[in-house]
Amino acid sequence: EKDMLDEMTLTLSGDTMTITVNDDTIITIDGEDATLDELQVGDTVSFFLDGETVTSLSVGMPEPTQPMQAPEQN
């Protein structure tokens, strides 16, 4: 079974780069599992690279389930 390789072009601060994603790339949109097809032009993404291959890519920020704050001392 051959790995699916997809290239996508991103624009970062005016610079354009092409990244490679494969079947192992974890893609999430607003914290939910997603596919490359669900990405939209103009989405703001963050991603992690291993060499030139993207290991994970996320769009949007998952809404925190509760406000982040330091635990209170009892």
Distance bins in CASP14 RR format, pairs under 12 A and 6 or more apart:
PFRMAT RR
TARGET T0000
AUTHOR 0000-0000-0000
RMODE 2
METHOD distances of the structure
MODEL  1
1 23 0 0 0 0 1 0 0 0 0 0 0
2 22 0 0 0 0 0 1 0 0 0 0 0
2 23 0 0 0 0 1 0 0 0 0 0 0
3 20 0 0 0 0 0 1 0 0 0 0 0
3 21 0 0 0 0 0 1 0 0 0 0 0
3 22 1 0 1 0 0 0 0 0 0 0 0
3 23 1 0 1 0 0 0 0 0 0 0 0
3 24 1 0 0 1 0 0 0 0 0 0 0
3 25 0 0 0 0 0 1 0 0 0 0 0
3 53 0 0 0 0 0 1 0 0 0 0 0
4 20 0 0 0 0 0 1 0 0 0 0 0
4 21 0 0 0 0 1 0 0 0 0 0 0
4 22 1 0 0 1 0 0 0 0 0 0 0
4 23 1 0 1 0 0 0 0 0 0 0 0
4 24 0 0 0 0 0 1 0 0 0 0 0
4 25 0 0 0 0 1 0 0 0 0 0 0
4 35 0 0 0 0 0 1 0 0 0 0 0
4 36 0 0 0 0 1 0 0 0 0 0 0
4 37 0 0 0 0 0 1 0 0 0 0 0
5 18 0 0 0 0 0 1 0 0 0 0 0
5 19 0 0 0 0 0 1 0 0 0 0 0
5 20 1 0 1 0 0 0 0 0 0 0 0
5 21 1 0 0 1 0 0 0 0 0 0 0
5 22 1 0 1 0 0 0 0 0 0 0 0
5 23 0 0 0 0 1 0 0 0 0 0 0
5 24 0 0 0 0 0 1 0 0 0 0 0
5 25 0 0 0 0 1 0 0 0 0 0 0
5 36 0 0 0 0 0 1 0 0 0 0 0
5 52 0 0 0 0 0 1 0 0 0 0 0
5 53 0 0 0 0 1 0 0 0 0 0 0
5 54 0 0 0 0 0 1 0 0 0 0 0
6 18 0 0 0 0 0 1 0 0 0 0 0
6 19 0 0 0 0 1 0 0 0 0 0 0
6 20 1 0 0 1 0 0 0 0 0 0 0
6 21 1 0 1 0 0 0 0 0 0 0 0
6 22 1 0 0 1 0 0 0 0 0 0 0
6 23 0 0 0 0 1 0 0 0 0 0 0
6 24 0 0 0 0 0 1 0 0 0 0 0
6 25 0 0 0 0 1 0 0 0 0 0 0
6 27 0 0 0 0 0 1 0 0 0 0 0
6 35 0 0 0 0 0 1 0 0 0 0 0
6 36 1 0 1 0 0 0 0 0 0 0 0
6 37 0 0 0 0 1 0 0 0 0 0 0
6 39 0 0 0 0 0 1 0 0 0 0 0
6 53 0 0 0 0 0 1 0 0 0 0 0
6 54 0 0 0 0 1 0 0 0 0 0 0
6 57 0 0 0 0 0 1 0 0 0 0 0
7 17 0 0 0 0 0 1 0 0 0 0 0
7 18 1 0 1 0 0 0 0 0 0 0 0
7 19 1 0 0 1 0 0 0 0 0 0 0
7 20 1 0 1 0 0 0 0 0 0 0 0
7 21 1 0 0 1 0 0 0 0 0 0 0
7 22 0 0 0 0 0 1 0 0 0 0 0
7 25 0 0 0 0 0 1 0 0 0 0 0
7 36 0 0 0 0 0 1 0 0 0 0 0
7 52 0 0 0 0 0 1 0 0 0 0 0
7 53 0 0 0 0 0 1 0 0 0 0 0
7 54 0 0 0 0 0 1 0 0 0 0 0
8 16 0 0 0 0 0 1 0 0 0 0 0
8 17 0 0 0 0 1 0 0 0 0 0 0
8 18 1 0 0 1 0 0 0 0 0 0 0
8 19 1 0 1 0 0 0 0 0 0 0 0
8 20 0 0 0 0 1 0 0 0 0 0 0
8 21 1 0 0 1 0 0 0 0 0 0 0
8 22 0 0 0 0 0 1 0 0 0 0 0
8 25 0 0 0 0 0 1 0 0 0 0 0
8 27 0 0 0 0 0 1 0 0 0 0 0
8 36 1 0 0 1 0 0 0 0 0 0 0
8 37 0 0 0 0 0 1 0 0 0 0 0
8 39 1 0 0 1 0 0 0 0 0 0 0
8 40 0 0 0 0 0 1 0 0 0 0 0
8 41 0 0 0 0 0 1 0 0 0 0 0
8 42 0 0 0 0 0 1 0 0 0 0 0
8 43 0 0 0 0 0 1 0 0 0 0 0
8 45 0 0 0 0 1 0 0 0 0 0 0
8 47 0 0 0 0 1 0 0 0 0 0 0
8 53 0 0 0 0 0 1 0 0 0 0 0
8 54 0 0 0 0 1 0 0 0 0 0 0
8 57 0 0 0 0 1 0 0 0 0 0 0
8 59 0 0 0 0 0 1 0 0 0 0 0
9 15 0 0 0 0 0 1 0 0 0 0 0
9 16 1 0 1 0 0 0 0 0 0 0 0
9 17 1 0 0 1 0 0 0 0 0 0 0
9 18 1 0 1 0 0 0 0 0 0 0 0
9 19 1 0 0 1 0 0 0 0 0 0 0
9 20 0 0 0 0 0 1 0 0 0 0 0
9 21 0 0 0 0 0 1 0 0 0 0 0
9 39 0 0 0 0 0 1 0 0 0 0 0
9 41 0 0 0 0 0 1 0 0 0 0 0
9 42 0 0 0 0 0 1 0 0 0 0 0
9 45 0 0 0 0 0 1 0 0 0 0 0
10 16 1 0 0 1 0 0 0 0 0 0 0
10 17 1 0 1 0 0 0 0 0 0 0 0
10 18 1 0 0 1 0 0 0 0 0 0 0
10 19 1 0 0 1 0 0 0 0 0 0 0
10 20 0 0 0 0 0 1 0 0 0 0 0
10 21 0 0 0 0 0 1 0 0 0 0 0
10 39 0 0 0 0 0 1 0 0 0 0 0
10 41 0 0 0 0 0 1 0 0 0 0 0
10 42 0 0 0 0 1 0 0 0 0 0 0
10 43 0 0 0 0 1 0 0 0 0 0 0
10 44 0 0 0 0 0 1 0 0 0 0 0
10 45 1 0 0 1 0 0 0 0 0 0 0
10 46 0 0 0 0 0 1 0 0 0 0 0
10 47 0 0 0 0 1 0 0 0 0 0 0
10 49 0 0 0 0 0 1 0 0 0 0 0
10 54 0 0 0 0 1 0 0 0 0 0 0
10 57 0 0 0 0 1 0 0 0 0 0 0
10 59 0 0 0 0 0 1 0 0 0 0 0
11 17 0 0 0 0 1 0 0 0 0 0 0
11 18 0 0 0 0 0 1 0 0 0 0 0
11 19 0 0 0 0 0 1 0 0 0 0 0
11 41 0 0 0 0 1 0 0 0 0 0 0
11 42 0 0 0 0 1 0 0 0 0 0 0
11 43 0 0 0 0 0 1 0 0 0 0 0
11 44 0 0 0 0 0 1 0 0 0 0 0
11 45 0 0 0 0 0 1 0 0 0 0 0
12 18 0 0 0 0 0 1 0 0 0 0 0
12 19 0 0 0 0 0 1 0 0 0 0 0
12 44 0 0 0 0 0 1 0 0 0 0 0
12 45 0 0 0 0 1 0 0 0 0 0 0
12 46 0 0 0 0 0 1 0 0 0 0 0
12 47 0 0 0 0 0 1 0 0 0 0 0
13 44 0 0 0 0 0 1 0 0 0 0 0
17 45 0 0 0 0 0 1 0 0 0 0 0
17 47 0 0 0 0 0 1 0 0 0 0 0
17 49 0 0 0 0 0 1 0 0 0 0 0
17 52 0 0 0 0 1 0 0 0 0 0 0
17 54 0 0 0 0 0 1 0 0 0 0 0
18 52 0 0 0 0 1 0 0 0 0 0 0
18 53 0 0 0 0 0 1 0 0 0 0 0
18 54 0 0 0 0 0 1 0 0 0 0 0
19 25 0 0 0 0 1 0 0 0 0 0 0
19 27 0 0 0 0 0 1 0 0 0 0 0
19 36 0 0 0 0 0 1 0 0 0 0 0
19 39 0 0 0 0 0 1 0 0 0 0 0
19 45 0 0 0 0 1 0 0 0 0 0 0
19 46 0 0 0 0 0 1 0 0 0 0 0
19 47 1 0 0 1 0 0 0 0 0 0 0
19 48 0 0 0 0 0 1 0 0 0 0 0
19 49 1 0 0 1 0 0 0 0 0 0 0
19 50 0 0 0 0 0 1 0 0 0 0 0
19 51 0 0 0 0 0 1 0 0 0 0 0
19 52 1 0 0 1 0 0 0 0 0 0 0
19 53 1 0 0 1 0 0 0 0 0 0 0
19 54 1 0 1 0 0 0 0 0 0 0 0
19 55 0 0 0 0 0 1 0 0 0 0 0
19 56 0 0 0 0 0 1 0 0 0 0 0
19 57 0 0 0 0 1 0 0 0 0 0 0
20 36 0 0 0 0 0 1 0 0 0 0 0
20 47 0 0 0 0 0 1 0 0 0 0 0
20 49 0 0 0 0 1 0 0 0 0 0 0
20 50 0 0 0 0 0 1 0 0 0 0 0
20 51 0 0 0 0 1 0 0 0 0 0 0
20 52 1 0 1 0 0 0 0 0 0 0 0
20 53 1 0 1 0 0 0 0 0 0 0 0
20 54 1 0 0 1 0 0 0 0 0 0 0
20 55 0 0 0 0 0 1 0 0 0 0 0
20 57 0 0 0 0 0 1 0 0 0 0 0
21 27 1 0 0 1 0 0 0 0 0 0 0
21 34 0 0 0 0 0 1 0 0 0 0 0
21 35 0 0 0 0 0 1 0 0 0 0 0
21 36 1 0 0 1 0 0 0 0 0 0 0
21 37 0 0 0 0 0 1 0 0 0 0 0
21 39 0 0 0 0 1 0 0 0 0 0 0
21 45 0 0 0 0 0 1 0 0 0 0 0
21 47 0 0 0 0 1 0 0 0 0 0 0
21 48 0 0 0 0 0 1 0 0 0 0 0
21 49 0 0 0 0 0 1 0 0 0 0 0
21 50 0 0 0 0 0 1 0 0 0 0 0
21 52 0 0 0 0 0 1 0 0 0 0 0
21 53 1 0 0 1 0 0 0 0 0 0 0
21 54 1 0 1 0 0 0 0 0 0 0 0
21 55 0 0 0 0 1 0 0 0 0 0 0
21 56 0 0 0 0 1 0 0 0 0 0 0
21 57 1 0 0 1 0 0 0 0 0 0 0
22 36 0 0 0 0 0 1 0 0 0 0 0
22 50 0 0 0 0 0 1 0 0 0 0 0
22 52 0 0 0 0 0 1 0 0 0 0 0
22 53 1 0 0 1 0 0 0 0 0 0 0
22 54 0 0 0 0 1 0 0 0 0 0 0
22 55 0 0 0 0 1 0 0 0 0 0 0
22 56 0 0 0 0 0 1 0 0 0 0 0
22 57 0 0 0 0 0 1 0 0 0 0 0
23 35 0 0 0 0 0 1 0 0 0 0 0
23 36 0 0 0 0 0 1 0 0 0 0 0
23 53 0 0 0 0 0 1 0 0 0 0 0
23 54 0 0 0 0 0 1 0 0 0 0 0
23 55 0 0 0 0 0 1 0 0 0 0 0
24 50 0 0 0 0 1 0 0 0 0 0 0
24 53 0 0 0 0 1 0 0 0 0 0 0
24 54 0 0 0 0 1 0 0 0 0 0 0
24 55 1 0 0 1 0 0 0 0 0 0 0
24 56 0 0 0 0 1 0 0 0 0 0 0
24 57 0 0 0 0 0 1 0 0 0 0 0
25 33 0 0 0 0 0 1 0 0 0 0 0
25 34 0 0 0 0 0 1 0 0 0 0 0
25 35 0 0 0 0 0 1 0 0 0 0 0
25 36 1 0 0 1 0 0 0 0 0 0 0
25 39 0 0 0 0 0 1 0 0 0 0 0
25 45 0 0 0 0 0 1 0 0 0 0 0
25 47 0 0 0 0 1 0 0 0 0 0 0
25 48 0 0 0 0 1 0 0 0 0 0 0
25 49 0 0 0 0 0 1 0 0 0 0 0
25 50 0 0 0 0 1 0 0 0 0 0 0
25 53 1 0 0 1 0 0 0 0 0 0 0
25 54 1 0 1 0 0 0 0 0 0 0 0
25 55 1 0 0 1 0 0 0 0 0 0 0
25 56 1 0 0 1 0 0 0 0 0 0 0
25 57 1 0 0 1 0 0 0 0 0 0 0
25 58 0 0 0 0 0 1 0 0 0 0 0
26 32 0 0 0 0 0 1 0 0 0 0 0
26 33 1 0 0 1 0 0 0 0 0 0 0
26 34 0 0 0 0 1 0 0 0 0 0 0
26 35 0 0 0 0 0 1 0 0 0 0 0
26 36 0 0 0 0 0 1 0 0 0 0 0
26 47 0 0 0 0 1 0 0 0 0 0 0
26 48 0 0 0 0 1 0 0 0 0 0 0
26 50 0 0 0 0 0 1 0 0 0 0 0
26 54 0 0 0 0 1 0 0 0 0 0 0
26 55 1 0 0 1 0 0 0 0 0 0 0
26 56 1 0 1 0 0 0 0 0 0 0 0
26 57 1 0 0 1 0 0 0 0 0 0 0
26 58 0 0 0 0 1 0 0 0 0 0 0
26 59 0 0 0 0 0 1 0 0 0 0 0
27 33 1 0 0 1 0 0 0 0 0 0 0
27 34 1 0 1 0 0 0 0 0 0 0 0
27 35 1 0 0 1 0 0 0 0 0 0 0
27 36 1 0 0 1 0 0 0 0 0 0 0
27 37 0 0 0 0 1 0 0 0 0 0 0
27 38 1 0 0 1 0 0 0 0 0 0 0
27 39 1 0 0 1 0 0 0 0 0 0 0
27 43 0 0 0 0 0 1 0 0 0 0 0
27 45 0 0 0 0 1 0 0 0 0 0 0
27 46 0 0 0 0 0 1 0 0 0 0 0
27 47 0 0 0 0 1 0 0 0 0 0 0
27 48 0 0 0 0 0 1 0 0 0 0 0
27 54 0 0 0 0 1 0 0 0 0 0 0
27 55 0 0 0 0 0 1 0 0 0 0 0
27 56 1 0 0 1 0 0 0 0 0 0 0
27 57 1 0 1 0 0 0 0 0 0 0 0
27 58 1 0 0 1 0 0 0 0 0 0 0
27 59 0 0 0 0 1 0 0 0 0 0 0
27 60 0 0 0 0 0 1 0 0 0 0 0
28 34 1 0 1 0 0 0 0 0 0 0 0
28 35 0 0 0 0 0 1 0 0 0 0 0
28 36 0 0 0 0 0 1 0 0 0 0 0
28 38 0 0 0 0 0 1 0 0 0 0 0
28 39 0 0 0 0 0 1 0 0 0 0 0
28 43 0 0 0 0 0 1 0 0 0 0 0
28 45 0 0 0 0 1 0 0 0 0 0 0
28 46 0 0 0 0 0 1 0 0 0 0 0
28 47 0 0 0 0 0 1 0 0 0 0 0
28 48 0 0 0 0 0 1 0 0 0 0 0
28 56 1 0 0 1 0 0 0 0 0 0 0
28 57 1 0 0 1 0 0 0 0 0 0 0
28 58 1 0 1 0 0 0 0 0 0 0 0
28 59 1 0 0 1 0 0 0 0 0 0 0
28 60 0 0 0 0 1 0 0 0 0 0 0
28 61 0 0 0 0 0 1 0 0 0 0 0
28 62 1 0 0 1 0 0 0 0 0 0 0
29 35 0 0 0 0 1 0 0 0 0 0 0
29 36 0 0 0 0 0 1 0 0 0 0 0
29 37 0 0 0 0 0 1 0 0 0 0 0
29 38 1 0 0 1 0 0 0 0 0 0 0
29 39 1 0 0 1 0 0 0 0 0 0 0
29 40 0 0 0 0 1 0 0 0 0 0 0
29 43 1 0 0 1 0 0 0 0 0 0 0
29 44 0 0 0 0 0 1 0 0 0 0 0
29 45 0 0 0 0 1 0 0 0 0 0 0
29 46 0 0 0 0 0 1 0 0 0 0 0
29 57 0 0 0 0 1 0 0 0 0 0 0
29 58 1 0 0 1 0 0 0 0 0 0 0
29 59 1 0 1 0 0 0 0 0 0 0 0
29 60 1 0 0 1 0 0 0 0 0 0 0
29 61 0 0 0 0 0 1 0 0 0 0 0
29 62 0 0 0 0 1 0 0 0 0 0 0
30 38 0 0 0 0 0 1 0 0 0 0 0
30 43 0 0 0 0 0 1 0 0 0 0 0
30 44 0 0 0 0 0 1 0 0 0 0 0
30 45 0 0 0 0 0 1 0 0 0 0 0
30 58 0 0 0 0 1 0 0 0 0 0 0
30 59 1 0 0 1 0 0 0 0 0 0 0
30 60 1 0 1 0 0 0 0 0 0 0 0
30 61 1 0 0 1 0 0 0 0 0 0 0
30 62 1 0 1 0 0 0 0 0 0 0 0
30 63 1 0 0 1 0 0 0 0 0 0 0
30 64 0 0 0 0 0 1 0 0 0 0 0
31 46 0 0 0 0 0 1 0 0 0 0 0
31 56 0 0 0 0 0 1 0 0 0 0 0
31 57 0 0 0 0 0 1 0 0 0 0 0
31 58 1 0 0 1 0 0 0 0 0 0 0
31 59 0 0 0 0 1 0 0 0 0 0 0
31 60 1 0 0 1 0 0 0 0 0 0 0
31 61 0 0 0 0 1 0 0 0 0 0 0
31 62 1 1 0 0 0 0 0 0 0 0 0
31 63 0 0 0 0 1 0 0 0 0 0 0
31 64 0 0 0 0 0 1 0 0 0 0 0
31 65 0 0 0 0 0 1 0 0 0 0 0
32 38 0 0 0 0 1 0 0 0 0 0 0
32 58 0 0 0 0 1 0 0 0 0 0 0
32 59 0 0 0 0 1 0 0 0 0 0 0
32 60 0 0 0 0 0 1 0 0 0 0 0
32 62 0 0 0 0 1 0 0 0 0 0 0
32 63 0 0 0 0 0 1 0 0 0 0 0
33 56 0 0 0 0 0 1 0 0 0 0 0
33 57 0 0 0 0 0 1 0 0 0 0 0
33 58 0 0 0 0 0 1 0 0 0 0 0
33 59 0 0 0 0 0 1 0 0 0 0 0
33 62 0 0 0 0 0 1 0 0 0 0 0
34 40 0 0 0 0 0 1 0 0 0 0 0
34 43 0 0 0 0 0 1 0 0 0 0 0
34 45 0 0 0 0 0 1 0 0 0 0 0
34 56 0 0 0 0 0 1 0 0 0 0 0
34 57 0 0 0 0 1 0 0 0 0 0 0
34 58 0 0 0 0 1 0 0 0 0 0 0
34 59 1 0 0 1 0 0 0 0 0 0 0
34 60 0 0 0 0 0 1 0 0 0 0 0
34 62 0 0 0 0 0 1 0 0 0 0 0
35 57 0 0 0 0 0 1 0 0 0 0 0
35 59 0 0 0 0 0 1 0 0 0 0 0
36 43 0 0 0 0 0 1 0 0 0 0 0
36 45 0 0 0 0 0 1 0 0 0 0 0
36 47 0 0 0 0 0 1 0 0 0 0 0
36 54 0 0 0 0 0 1 0 0 0 0 0
36 57 0 0 0 0 1 0 0 0 0 0 0
36 59 0 0 0 0 0 1 0 0 0 0 0
38 45 0 0 0 0 0 1 0 0 0 0 0
38 57 0 0 0 0 0 1 0 0 0 0 0
38 59 0 0 0 0 1 0 0 0 0 0 0
39 45 1 0 0 1 0 0 0 0 0 0 0
39 47 0 0 0 0 0 1 0 0 0 0 0
39 54 0 0 0 0 0 1 0 0 0 0 0
39 57 0 0 0 0 1 0 0 0 0 0 0
39 58 0 0 0 0 0 1 0 0 0 0 0
39 59 1 0 0 1 0 0 0 0 0 0 0
39 60 0 0 0 0 0 1 0 0 0 0 0
40 59 0 0 0 0 1 0 0 0 0 0 0
40 60 0 0 0 0 0 1 0 0 0 0 0
41 59 0 0 0 0 0 1 0 0 0 0 0
42 59 0 0 0 0 1 0 0 0 0 0 0
42 60 0 0 0 0 0 1 0 0 0 0 0
43 57 0 0 0 0 1 0 0 0 0 0 0
43 58 0 0 0 0 1 0 0 0 0 0 0
43 59 1 0 1 0 0 0 0 0 0 0 0
43 60 1 0 0 1 0 0 0 0 0 0 0
44 57 0 0 0 0 0 1 0 0 0 0 0
44 58 0 0 0 0 1 0 0 0 0 0 0
44 59 1 0 0 1 0 0 0 0 0 0 0
44 60 1 0 0 1 0 0 0 0 0 0 0
44 61 0 0 0 0 1 0 0 0 0 0 0
45 54 0 0 0 0 1 0 0 0 0 0 0
45 56 0 0 0 0 0 1 0 0 0 0 0
45 57 1 0 1 0 0 0 0 0 0 0 0
45 58 1 0 0 1 0 0 0 0 0 0 0
45 59 1 0 1 0 0 0 0 0 0 0 0
45 60 1 0 0 1 0 0 0 0 0 0 0
45 61 0 0 0 0 0 1 0 0 0 0 0
46 54 0 0 0 0 0 1 0 0 0 0 0
46 56 0 0 0 0 1 0 0 0 0 0 0
46 57 1 0 0 1 0 0 0 0 0 0 0
46 58 1 0 1 0 0 0 0 0 0 0 0
46 59 0 0 0 0 1 0 0 0 0 0 0
46 60 0 0 0 0 1 0 0 0 0 0 0
46 61 0 0 0 0 1 0 0 0 0 0 0
46 62 0 0 0 0 0 1 0 0 0 0 0
47 53 0 0 0 0 0 1 0 0 0 0 0
47 54 1 0 1 0 0 0 0 0 0 0 0
47 55 1 0 0 1 0 0 0 0 0 0 0
47 56 1 0 0 1 0 0 0 0 0 0 0
47 57 1 0 1 0 0 0 0 0 0 0 0
47 58 1 0 0 1 0 0 0 0 0 0 0
47 59 0 0 0 0 1 0 0 0 0 0 0
47 60 0 0 0 0 0 1 0 0 0 0 0
48 54 1 0 0 1 0 0 0 0 0 0 0
48 55 1 0 1 0 0 0 0 0 0 0 0
48 56 1 0 1 0 0 0 0 0 0 0 0
48 57 1 0 0 1 0 0 0 0 0 0 0
48 58 0 0 0 0 1 0 0 0 0 0 0
49 55 1 0 0 1 0 0 0 0 0 0 0
49 56 0 0 0 0 1 0 0 0 0 0 0
49 57 0 0 0 0 1 0 0 0 0 0 0
50 56 0 0 0 0 1 0 0 0 0 0 0
61 68 0 0 0 0 0 1 0 0 0 0 0
END
